[in-house]
Amino acid sequence: MTQRKLTRTHQAEFDRVLSEVRAIRENLDKAYASFEASTDPGLTEASIFEINALRAHYDHALRNIKTIAL
C-alpha cells in the first residue's frame, strides 16, 4: 500500500514538473521572438536578461525531472 502511494505521488510530481518545463519552454520561445523583433537597445537588453533567467529556470526544471525519473 505504501509503495503504491509513493508511486502515485512520484508520478504526480513528475507530471507537475513536466508541465512546468513545457510552460517555461513556451515562455522561452516568446522571449526569443521578442529578442529577434526588438529594435530598441533597451528592449533588446531586457530580452537577453529574460532569456537568461528562463534558461536557468528551464535547466533547473530539467534537473528536477531527471531526479524524479530516477
C-alpha positions, 0 to 999 in steps of 0.5 A, spaced: 500 500 500 505 504 501 509 503 495 503 504 491 502 511 494 509 513 493 508 511 486 502 515 485 505 521 488 512 520 484 508 520 478 504 526 480 510 530 481 513 528 475 507 530 471 507 537 475 514 538 473 513 536 466 508 541 465 512 546 468 518 545 463 513 545 457 510 552 460 517 555 461 519 552 454 513 556 451 515 562 455 522 561 452 520 561 445 516 568 446 522 571 449 526 569 443 521 572 438 521 578 442 529 578 442 529 577 434 523 583 433 526 588 438 529 594 435 530 598 441 537 597 445 533 597 451 528 592 449 533 588 446 537 588 453 531 586 457 530 580 452 537 577 453 536 578 461 529 574 460 532 569 456 537 568 461 533 567 467 528 562 463 534 558 461 536 557 468 529 556 470 528 551 464 535 547 466 533 547 473 526 544 471 530 539 467 534 537 473 528 536 477 525 531 472 531 527 471 531 526 479 524 524 479 525 519 473 530 516 477 
